[in-house]
Amino acid sequence: MSDTSSPAVPTAFAAASAAVREALSRDDLAVTEIPAPGGLAPHALALAGDVVGASGRADAELGTGRFVLLYDESAPEAWGGVFRVVCFAQAPLETDLALDPFVADVAWSWLVDSLDAGGASRHSASGTATKVLSSGYGELAAQGDGAQLELRASWTPTSTDLAPHVAAWSELICTLAGLPPTVEGVTLLASRRVGRD
């Protein structure tokens, strides 16, 4: 993790890092700063987010995600700029919803709609949405069938105001987890469960 108090830290990265750290996330998501993965860029900052359960404690089993801000003054060609956001969000899914061929498209639209609603200016977005179905056997037979929906995405922000980007990521995790969206124009899947009991 980069130390933004060091004089070697570029001003733009320091400003963007401050915006990330000061960004507001949803109350039903516990967000903490974590060590950034090494080797991706000269400067990086990372956040982890876990959905808060009915007990009031964060529970990654209900929904989890990571937000990583990368900065490289050389402006890698693939990024199209000096910044790159990489994010991940995952939550359990009802098995009947996992069979829906459009559920991955819906997950991507939740991210795009949340970014647009918050005015998160960006370009060069890319990502994958993955549905995972599982069945328990033997000693795990009692677990039965299960499913998860996972979204991995990256994009290039066009300013150091990263607060809307963090807010969109926060919204994505909570929406994947089945919590009511707070962004206008984003809706839940009809039979999506909220696993916060």
Secondary structure, DSSP 8 states (H G I E B T S, - for coil): ---TTSTTS-HHHHHHHHHHHH----TTEEEEEE---TTS-SEEEEEEEEEB-TTSSB-TTT-EEEEEEEE-TT--TTTTSSEEEEEEEEEE--HHHHT-TTHHHHHHHHHHHHHHHTT--EEEEEEEEEEEEEE--GGGGGG-EEEEEEEEEEEEESSS--HHHHHHHHHHHHHHTT----STT----TT------
